[in-house]
Amino acid sequence: MAAESVRTVPRESLGDTSARRARNWRRGGVAALIGIVALSLSGILGQRTSTVVASGGGYRLAVTYPSVVRPGLDVRWNVLVTNPNGFGKTLSLAFSRHYFDIFDLNSVRPDADSATSTGTSIIYSWNSPPGRVFEFALDAYAEYGEHVGLDGFSSVVAQGRQVVTVSYHTRWVP
């Protein structure tokens, strides 16, 4: 049985307008792919951390947080508190409770001596922290699921009131 031949040439040639339109679509598609690759290589589409800093009441508060996260990846989240006079009997830090709903927290370093909640805030306290600089870190990763992102805040609490607060926003990307 003989094989039947198949035409590889179109039956009709494209007109000038159709050929230009097809060429322009191909060029646009290639340009879009090059743009996505360039953005990816530059890091614009990746995970990102940012730092916010504020001072007040003798304290300086700096929070390094994930400003752009992807699901399932580890995040960097650190708090640095300084006070040239030391921290006295206790150091208390308040954090937005709902902000941490988009993270799976594995550990808190150093462990707080006490923790409480006000409904909108989680307050961690450490008894007589030594020195003039205190660093607090969370080991966490971004949870899976559909999230848009959340606003959060961190505050130094002295004598029952927030003396310095920083606010931040984490954006969720697929």
KOLZADREN-755420 format. One line per 3 residues: number of its first residue (from 1); their letters; for each residue z, x, y of N, C-alpha, C. Coordinates in nm, 4 decimals, always signed. Each point is the difference from the previous one (the first is absolute). Layout:
<recs>
NUM = a = Z/X/Y/Z/X/Y/Z/X/Y | ...
</recs>
This chain:
<recs>
1 = maa = +0.0000/+0.0834/-0.1157/+0.0000/-0.0834/+0.1157/+0.0000/+0.0893/+0.1238 | -0.0873/-0.0259/+0.0889/-0.0153/+0.0829/+0.1188/+0.0977/-0.0462/+0.1076 | +0.0558/+0.0966/+0.0714/+0.0915/-0.0307/+0.1100/-0.0776/-0.0558/+0.1170
4 = esv = +0.0593/-0.1013/+0.0623/-0.0637/-0.0621/+0.1148/+0.0340/+0.0809/+0.1244 | -0.0947/+0.0251/+0.0832/+0.0266/+0.0787/+0.1203/+0.0610/-0.0889/+0.1080 | +0.0879/+0.0600/+0.0801/+0.0691/-0.0703/+0.1079/-0.0444/+0.0607/+0.1318
7 = rtv = -0.0331/-0.0859/+0.0939/-0.0418/+0.0490/+0.1314/+0.1190/+0.0598/+0.0740 | -0.0189/+0.1160/+0.0610/+0.1041/+0.0615/+0.0823/-0.0339/-0.0064/+0.1475 | -0.1132/-0.0505/+0.0319/-0.0441/-0.0131/+0.1380/+0.0138/-0.1469/+0.0388
10 = pre = +0.0536/-0.0283/+0.1185/+0.0128/-0.1405/+0.0388/-0.1366/-0.0675/+0.0075 | +0.0023/-0.1271/-0.0307/-0.1249/-0.0757/+0.0030/-0.0566/-0.0088/+0.1415 | +0.0926/-0.0102/+0.0967/-0.0437/-0.0077/+0.1388/+0.0742/+0.1073/+0.0783
13 = slg = -0.0622/+0.0585/+0.0952/+0.0683/+0.0976/+0.0844/+0.0729/-0.0743/+0.1112 | +0.1097/+0.0632/+0.0483/+0.0770/-0.0597/+0.1087/-0.0774/+0.0104/+0.1305 | +0.0209/-0.0972/+0.0827/-0.0583/+0.0072/+0.1334/+0.0803/+0.0970/+0.0856
16 = dts = -0.0528/+0.0377/+0.1137/+0.0688/+0.0951/+0.0870/+0.1382/-0.0489/+0.0411 | +0.0129/-0.1238/+0.0368/+0.1286/-0.0553/+0.0436/+0.1011/+0.0011/-0.1142 | -0.0396/-0.0422/-0.1178/+0.0899/-0.0027/-0.1157/+0.0400/+0.1415/-0.0402
19 = arr = -0.0930/+0.0932/+0.0048/+0.0296/+0.1392/-0.0358/+0.0999/+0.0605/+0.0985 | -0.0171/-0.0259/+0.1307/+0.0931/+0.0520/+0.1009/+0.1394/-0.0609/-0.0174 | +0.0046/-0.1305/-0.0271/+0.1283/-0.0679/-0.0191/+0.0723/+0.0586/-0.1211
22 = arn = -0.0691/+0.0192/-0.1095/+0.0609/+0.0572/-0.1211/+0.0483/+0.1426/+0.0264 | -0.0810/+0.0786/+0.0704/+0.0388/+0.1374/+0.0326/+0.1260/+0.0002/+0.0871 | +0.0045/-0.0874/+0.0998/+0.1161/-0.0058/+0.0889/+0.1265/-0.0424/-0.0747
25 = wrr = -0.0118/-0.0925/-0.0945/+0.1154/-0.0398/-0.0818/+0.0500/+0.1182/-0.0832 | -0.0896/+0.0752/-0.0598/+0.0394/+0.1180/-0.0777/+0.0690/+0.1024/+0.0890 | -0.0576/+0.0251/+0.1161/+0.0611/+0.0960/+0.0927/+0.1383/-0.0457/+0.0437
28 = ggv = +0.0133/-0.1293/+0.0278/+0.1315/-0.0535/+0.0376/+0.1021/+0.0150/-0.1119 | -0.0427/-0.0260/-0.1232/+0.0901/+0.0151/-0.1144/+0.0439/+0.1438/-0.0198 | -0.0943/+0.0935/+0.0118/+0.0334/+0.1424/-0.0124/+0.0934/+0.0418/+0.1133
31 = aal = -0.0240/-0.0460/+0.1223/+0.0859/+0.0334/+0.1144/+0.1420/-0.0546/-0.0212 | +0.0105/-0.1217/-0.0537/+0.1325/-0.0581/-0.0265/+0.0747/+0.0821/-0.1057 | -0.0674/+0.0402/-0.1057/+0.0641/+0.0831/-0.1027/+0.0442/+0.1339/+0.0565
34 = igi = -0.0842/+0.0616/+0.0826/+0.0372/+0.1275/+0.0625/+0.1211/-0.0197/+0.0904 | +0.0046/-0.1112/+0.0731/+0.1145/-0.0294/+0.0860/+0.1291/-0.0160/-0.0785 | -0.0051/-0.0717/-0.1110/+0.1195/-0.0188/-0.0831/+0.0467/+0.1326/-0.0577
37 = val = -0.0920/+0.0802/-0.0483/+0.0368/+0.1311/-0.0539/+0.0601/+0.0878/+0.1099 | -0.0587/-0.0005/+0.1192/+0.0527/+0.0802/+0.1110/+0.1409/-0.0446/+0.0388 | +0.0226/-0.1313/+0.0090/+0.1339/-0.0505/+0.0316/+0.0996/+0.0380/-0.1082
40 = sls = -0.0405/-0.0068/-0.1249/+0.0882/+0.0370/-0.1111/+0.0352/+0.1476/+0.0054 | -0.0985/+0.0840/+0.0244/+0.0246/+0.1438/+0.0067/+0.0881/+0.0378/+0.1184 | -0.0093/-0.0737/+0.1094/+0.0806/+0.0308/+0.1181/+0.1442/-0.0478/-0.0151
43 = gil = +0.0293/-0.0839/-0.0979/+0.1360/-0.0491/-0.0215/+0.0321/-0.1286/+0.0722 | -0.0938/-0.0551/+0.0729/+0.0257/-0.1230/+0.0753/+0.0298/-0.1172/-0.0928 | -0.0611/-0.0031/-0.1163/+0.0192/-0.1122/-0.0919/+0.1183/+0.0196/-0.0944
46 = gqr = +0.0688/+0.1113/+0.0092/+0.1077/+0.0294/-0.0942/+0.1369/-0.0404/+0.0491 | +0.0999/+0.0329/-0.0801/+0.1386/-0.0272/+0.0334/+0.0415/+0.0889/+0.1160 | +0.0887/-0.0515/+0.0854/+0.0370/+0.0735/+0.1207/+0.1486/-0.0207/+0.0301
49 = tst = +0.0646/+0.1046/+0.0522/+0.1380/-0.0123/+0.0469/+0.0024/+0.0225/+0.1510 | +0.0991/-0.0596/+0.0629/+0.0198/+0.0153/+0.1440/+0.1484/+0.0204/+0.0260 | +0.0324/+0.0467/+0.1196/+0.1396/+0.0209/+0.0381/+0.0262/-0.0676/+0.1336
52 = vva = +0.1107/-0.0725/+0.0080/+0.0456/-0.0588/+0.1259/+0.1354/+0.0598/+0.0336 | +0.0227/+0.0233/+0.1295/+0.1225/+0.0665/+0.0448/+0.0568/-0.0765/+0.1186 | +0.1330/-0.0122/+0.0028/+0.0681/-0.0608/+0.1150/+0.1366/+0.0654/+0.0148
55 = sgg = +0.0535/-0.0055/+0.1211/+0.1324/+0.0543/+0.0280/+0.0818/-0.1038/+0.0744 | +0.1296/+0.0040/-0.0234/+0.0907/-0.0904/+0.0700/+0.1409/+0.0136/-0.0530 | +0.0975/-0.0198/+0.0857/+0.1399/+0.0047/-0.0402/+0.0424/+0.1343/-0.0560
58 = gyr = -0.0683/+0.1080/+0.0384/+0.0323/+0.1335/-0.0504/-0.0700/+0.0342/-0.1310 | -0.0760/-0.0922/-0.0534/-0.0705/+0.0208/-0.1267/-0.1495/+0.0170/+0.0248 | -0.0616/+0.0753/-0.0869/-0.1465/+0.0091/-0.0051/-0.0400/-0.0452/-0.1398
61 = lav = -0.0887/-0.0984/-0.0067/-0.0417/-0.0591/-0.1275/-0.1493/+0.0220/-0.0173 | -0.0383/+0.0619/-0.1111/-0.1419/+0.0220/-0.0320/-0.0250/-0.0553/-0.1396 | -0.0994/-0.0882/-0.0115/-0.0338/-0.0602/-0.1291/-0.1441/+0.0356/-0.0337
64 = typ = -0.0184/+0.0640/-0.1144/-0.1337/+0.0261/-0.0531/-0.0236/-0.1052/-0.1066 | -0.1040/-0.0802/+0.0189/-0.0224/-0.1166/-0.0853/-0.1470/-0.0077/-0.0384 | -0.0324/-0.0764/-0.1036/-0.1405/-0.0175/-0.0370/-0.0655/-0.1025/+0.0928
67 = svv = -0.0926/+0.0440/+0.0843/-0.0657/-0.0940/+0.0910/-0.1190/-0.0688/-0.0671 | -0.0598/+0.0656/-0.0994/-0.1065/-0.0604/-0.0799/+0.0296/+0.0341/-0.1451 | +0.0082/-0.1022/-0.0863/+0.0317/+0.0235/-0.1414/-0.1041/-0.0644/-0.0898
70 = rpg = -0.0051/+0.0516/-0.1205/-0.0828/-0.0567/-0.1062/+0.0933/-0.0350/-0.1153 | -0.0283/-0.1068/-0.0725/+0.0891/-0.0427/-0.1082/+0.0124/+0.1051/-0.1090 | +0.1242/+0.0161/-0.0481/+0.0271/+0.0873/-0.1132/+0.0198/+0.1456/+0.0346
73 = ldv = -0.0110/+0.0378/+0.1281/+0.0153/+0.1397/+0.0382/+0.1377/+0.0256/+0.0590 | +0.0498/+0.1227/-0.0204/+0.1269/+0.0405/+0.0601/-0.0131/-0.0001/+0.1511 | +0.1108/-0.0295/+0.0665/+0.0014/+0.0006/+0.1454/+0.1074/+0.0959/+0.0498
76 = rwn = -0.0239/+0.0531/+0.1172/+0.0978/+0.0878/+0.0649/+0.0747/-0.0825/+0.1030 | +0.1308/-0.0035/-0.0121/+0.0822/-0.0781/+0.0917/+0.1293/+0.0766/+0.0243 | +0.0138/+0.0611/+0.1176/+0.1170/+0.0819/+0.0331/+0.0564/-0.0416/+0.1343
79 = vlv = +0.1305/+0.0129/+0.0129/+0.0691/-0.0262/+0.1261/+0.0788/+0.1255/+0.0357 | -0.0144/+0.0440/+0.1236/+0.0737/+0.1162/+0.0490/+0.0808/-0.0443/+0.1211 | +0.1323/+0.0141/-0.0096/+0.0900/-0.0389/+0.1080/+0.0709/+0.1254/+0.0483
82 = tnp = -0.0024/+0.0214/+0.1315/+0.0732/+0.1134/+0.0571/+0.0935/-0.0503/+0.1083 | +0.1146/+0.0668/+0.0094/+0.0977/-0.0263/+0.1051/+0.0693/+0.1322/+0.0280 | -0.0116/+0.0529/+0.1216/+0.0606/+0.1301/+0.0293/+0.1514/+0.0020/-0.0156
85 = ngf = +0.0648/-0.1170/-0.0008/+0.1458/-0.0075/-0.0144/+0.0439/-0.0278/-0.1435 | -0.0944/-0.0069/-0.0929/+0.0350/-0.0347/-0.1377/+0.0033/-0.1510/-0.0164 | +0.0376/-0.0430/-0.1203/-0.0072/-0.1429/-0.0313/+0.1353/-0.0676/-0.0137
88 = gkt = +0.1078/+0.0742/+0.0080/+0.1325/-0.0608/-0.0074/+0.0342/-0.0512/-0.1386 | +0.0771/-0.1096/-0.0045/+0.0483/-0.0536/-0.1277/-0.1107/-0.0612/-0.0849 | -0.0963/-0.0683/+0.0620/-0.1077/-0.0625/-0.0778/-0.1313/+0.0065/+0.0772
91 = lsl = -0.1068/-0.0007/-0.0771/-0.1339/-0.0158/+0.0549/-0.0599/-0.1201/-0.0702 | -0.0453/-0.0977/+0.0784/-0.0609/-0.1210/-0.0569/-0.1429/-0.0127/+0.0493 | -0.0900/-0.0299/-0.0923/-0.1405/-0.0223/+0.0320/-0.0402/-0.1384/-0.0478
94 = afs = -0.0673/-0.0743/+0.0863/-0.0473/-0.1347/-0.0347/-0.1515/+0.0039/-0.0147 | -0.0492/-0.0733/-0.1000/-0.1431/-0.0066/-0.0279/-0.0412/-0.1452/-0.0184 | -0.1223/-0.0296/+0.0404/-0.0554/-0.1336/-0.0187/-0.0068/-0.0317/-0.1490
97 = rhy = +0.0673/-0.1066/-0.0418/+0.0076/-0.0335/-0.1421/-0.1357/-0.0403/-0.0569 | -0.0753/-0.0805/+0.0706/-0.1271/-0.0494/-0.0527/-0.1089/+0.1063/-0.0026 | +0.0140/+0.1034/+0.0813/-0.0993/+0.1078/+0.0012/-0.0119/+0.0644/-0.1380
100 = fdi = +0.1099/+0.0138/-0.0683/-0.0003/+0.0695/-0.1294/-0.0480/-0.0872/-0.1152 | -0.0387/-0.1232/+0.0277/-0.0548/-0.0856/-0.1050/-0.1343/+0.0509/-0.0523 | -0.0719/+0.0807/+0.0784/-0.1305/+0.0494/-0.0451/+0.0111/+0.1320/-0.0762
103 = fdl = +0.1228/+0.0475/-0.0204/+0.0221/+0.1265/-0.0710/+0.0884/-0.0220/-0.1211 | -0.0182/+0.0849/-0.0996/+0.0900/+0.0055/-0.1130/+0.0865/+0.1237/+0.0212 | +0.1260/-0.0218/+0.0366/+0.0897/+0.1108/+0.0302/+0.0567/+0.0580/-0.1286
106 = nsv = -0.0139/+0.1312/-0.0154/+0.0524/+0.0673/-0.1182/+0.1373/+0.0603/+0.0245 | +0.0170/+0.0638/+0.1152/+0.1304/+0.0593/+0.0293/+0.0168/+0.0184/+0.1502 | +0.1253/+0.0147/+0.0383/+0.0398/+0.0247/+0.1376/+0.0720/+0.1338/-0.0003
109 = rpd = -0.0408/+0.0912/+0.0903/+0.0644/+0.1313/+0.0054/+0.0424/+0.0301/+0.1425 | +0.1230/+0.0320/+0.0276/+0.1138/-0.0027/-0.0911/+0.0486/-0.1430/-0.0215 | +0.0685/-0.0199/-0.1108/+0.0545/-0.1327/-0.0281/+0.0981/-0.0405/+0.1096
112 = ads = -0.0092/-0.1229/+0.0412/+0.0909/-0.0510/+0.1031/+0.1375/-0.0252/-0.0605 | +0.1018/+0.0155/+0.0818/+0.1355/-0.0310/-0.0447/+0.0230/-0.1503/-0.0042 | -0.0745/-0.0730/+0.0833/+0.0063/-0.1459/-0.0057/-0.1317/-0.0565/+0.0496
115 = ats = -0.0288/-0.1213/-0.0433/-0.1206/-0.0702/+0.0434/+0.0346/-0.1475/+0.0152 | -0.0572/-0.0606/+0.1017/+0.0219/-0.1415/+0.0238/-0.1269/-0.0598/+0.0598 | -0.0040/-0.1321/+0.0066/-0.1152/-0.0674/+0.0568/+0.0459/-0.1045/+0.0996
118 = tgt = -0.0775/-0.0142/+0.1068/+0.0283/-0.1041/+0.0989/-0.0977/-0.1155/-0.0145 | -0.0866/+0.0060/-0.0987/-0.1042/-0.1004/-0.0173/-0.1333/+0.0522/+0.0483 | -0.0019/+0.0606/+0.1170/-0.1242/+0.0588/+0.0513/-0.0006/+0.1516/-0.0119
121 = sii = +0.1183/+0.0583/-0.0177/+0.0120/+0.1460/-0.0069/+0.0760/+0.0431/-0.1245 | -0.0334/+0.1188/-0.0464/+0.0805/+0.0700/-0.1002/+0.0681/+0.1132/+0.0751 | +0.1309/+0.0125/-0.0143/+0.0741/+0.1032/+0.0715/+0.0624/+0.0948/-0.1009
124 = ysw = -0.0420/+0.1256/+0.0054/+0.0576/+0.1059/-0.0836/+0.0970/+0.0794/+0.0862 | +0.1155/+0.0374/-0.0587/+0.0999/+0.0788/+0.0719/+0.0424/+0.1194/-0.0826 | +0.0211/+0.1134/+0.0693/+0.0466/+0.1226/-0.0636/+0.1282/+0.0406/+0.0694
127 = nsp = +0.1025/+0.0360/-0.0796/+0.1292/+0.0405/+0.0543/-0.0024/+0.1476/+0.0365 | +0.0383/+0.0306/+0.1225/+0.0133/+0.1363/+0.0525/-0.1158/+0.0919/-0.0385 | -0.1232/-0.0343/+0.0380/-0.1115/+0.0908/-0.0313/+0.0165/+0.1314/+0.0775
130 = pgr = -0.0156/+0.1128/-0.0675/+0.0220/+0.1287/+0.0669/-0.1158/+0.0363/+0.0935 | +0.0296/+0.0847/+0.0967/-0.1031/+0.0554/+0.0867/-0.0429/-0.0927/+0.1117 | -0.1098/+0.0393/+0.0624/-0.0548/-0.0751/+0.1130/-0.1355/-0.0616/-0.0313
133 = vfe = -0.0517/+0.0291/-0.1189/-0.1296/-0.0528/-0.0432/+0.0189/-0.0668/-0.1348 | -0.0513/-0.1215/-0.0124/+0.0098/-0.0745/-0.1250/-0.1402/-0.0433/-0.0405 | -0.0366/+0.0282/-0.1252/-0.1313/-0.0403/-0.0496/+0.0176/-0.0964/-0.1162
136 = fal = -0.0747/-0.1082/+0.0080/+0.0046/-0.1060/-0.0997/-0.1420/-0.0220/-0.0505 | -0.0151/-0.0112/-0.1312/-0.1343/-0.0173/-0.0564/+0.0017/-0.1081/-0.1069 | -0.1102/-0.0723/-0.0079/-0.0197/-0.0990/-0.1051/-0.1126/+0.0474/-0.0907
139 = day = +0.0234/-0.0083/-0.1286/-0.1053/+0.0273/-0.0977/-0.0561/-0.1360/-0.0396 | -0.1257/-0.0242/+0.0346/-0.0576/-0.1323/-0.0235/-0.1499/+0.0117/-0.0240 | -0.0548/-0.1069/-0.0505/-0.1454/-0.0117/-0.0058/-0.0389/-0.1404/+0.0413
142 = aey = -0.1235/-0.0119/+0.0487/-0.0493/-0.1290/+0.0473/-0.0250/-0.0911/-0.1190 | +0.0514/-0.1206/+0.0068/-0.0162/-0.0949/-0.1092/-0.1434/-0.0487/-0.0103 | -0.0342/-0.0440/-0.1194/-0.1296/-0.0638/-0.0202/+0.0087/-0.1427/+0.0504
145 = geh = -0.1101/-0.0582/+0.0300/-0.0032/-0.1368/+0.0476/-0.0721/-0.0056/+0.1327 | -0.0138/-0.1180/+0.0481/-0.0705/-0.0182/+0.1253/+0.0990/-0.0062/+0.1141 | -0.0053/+0.0989/+0.0833/+0.0847/+0.0067/+0.1187/-0.0893/+0.0336/+0.1174
148 = vgl = +0.0347/-0.0458/+0.1156/-0.0731/+0.0356/+0.1206/+0.0690/+0.1170/+0.0671 | +0.1296/+0.0019/-0.0044/+0.0804/+0.1007/+0.0668/+0.1173/-0.0685/+0.0667 | +0.0958/+0.0779/+0.0409/+0.1197/-0.0560/+0.0616/+0.0489/+0.0869/+0.1136
151 = dgf = +0.0696/-0.0642/+0.0947/+0.0704/+0.0715/+0.1053/+0.1393/+0.0327/-0.0510 | +0.0509/+0.1136/+0.0424/+0.1349/+0.0391/-0.0393/+0.0715/+0.0666/+0.1153 | +0.1299/+0.0231/-0.0182/+0.0776/+0.0723/+0.0995/+0.1090/+0.0790/-0.0695
154 = ssv = +0.0464/+0.1026/+0.0676/+0.1150/+0.0792/-0.0425/+0.0876/+0.0198/+0.1220 | +0.1314/-0.0067/-0.0211/+0.0938/+0.0128/+0.1115/+0.1196/+0.0830/-0.0407 | +0.0566/+0.0702/+0.0968/+0.1309/+0.0624/-0.0168/+0.1009/-0.1016/+0.0509
157 = vaq = +0.0995/-0.0294/-0.0825/+0.1028/-0.0984/+0.0348/+0.1300/+0.0741/+0.0288 | +0.0541/-0.0177/+0.1195/+0.1268/+0.0612/+0.0378/+0.0902/-0.1091/+0.0560 | +0.1206/-0.0076/-0.0505/+0.0995/-0.0991/+0.0429/-0.0557/-0.1420/-0.0067
160 = grq = -0.0752/-0.0285/-0.1063/-0.0484/-0.1339/-0.0258/-0.1242/-0.0425/+0.0771 | -0.0597/+0.0893/+0.0783/-0.1218/-0.0377/+0.0724/-0.1064/+0.1078/-0.0172 | -0.1231/-0.0423/+0.0116/-0.1119/+0.0929/-0.0132/-0.0148/+0.0773/+0.1305
163 = vvt = +0.0138/+0.1336/-0.0088/-0.0062/+0.0810/+0.1221/-0.1380/+0.0603/+0.0236 | -0.0784/+0.0168/-0.1043/-0.1376/+0.0470/+0.0148/-0.0814/-0.0593/-0.1150 | -0.1198/-0.0508/+0.0339/-0.0846/-0.0673/-0.0994/-0.1436/+0.0469/+0.0157
166 = vsy = -0.0667/+0.0181/-0.1132/-0.1445/+0.0252/+0.0002/-0.0664/-0.1106/-0.0813 | -0.1195/-0.0378/+0.0421/-0.0768/-0.1027/-0.0709/-0.1291/+0.0619/-0.0511 | -0.0524/-0.0561/-0.1100/-0.1220/+0.0528/-0.0598/-0.0706/-0.1092/-0.0772
169 = htr = -0.1242/+0.0263/-0.0357/-0.0811/-0.0943/-0.0763/-0.0732/+0.0752/-0.1097 | +0.0030/-0.0536/-0.1200/-0.0739/+0.0573/-0.1115/-0.1144/-0.0944/-0.0345 | -0.1201/+0.0571/-0.0052/-0.1208/-0.0773/-0.0334/-0.0366/+0.0277/-0.1449
172 = wvp = -0.0355/-0.1039/-0.0695/-0.0327/+0.0045/-0.1426/-0.1510/-0.0002/-0.0154 | -0.0559/+0.0967/-0.0743/-0.1442/+0.0013/-0.0265/-0.0227/+0.0043/-0.1509 | -0.1066/-0.0637/-0.0466/-0.0255/-0.0014/-0.1444/-0.0468/+0.1352/-0.0526
</recs>
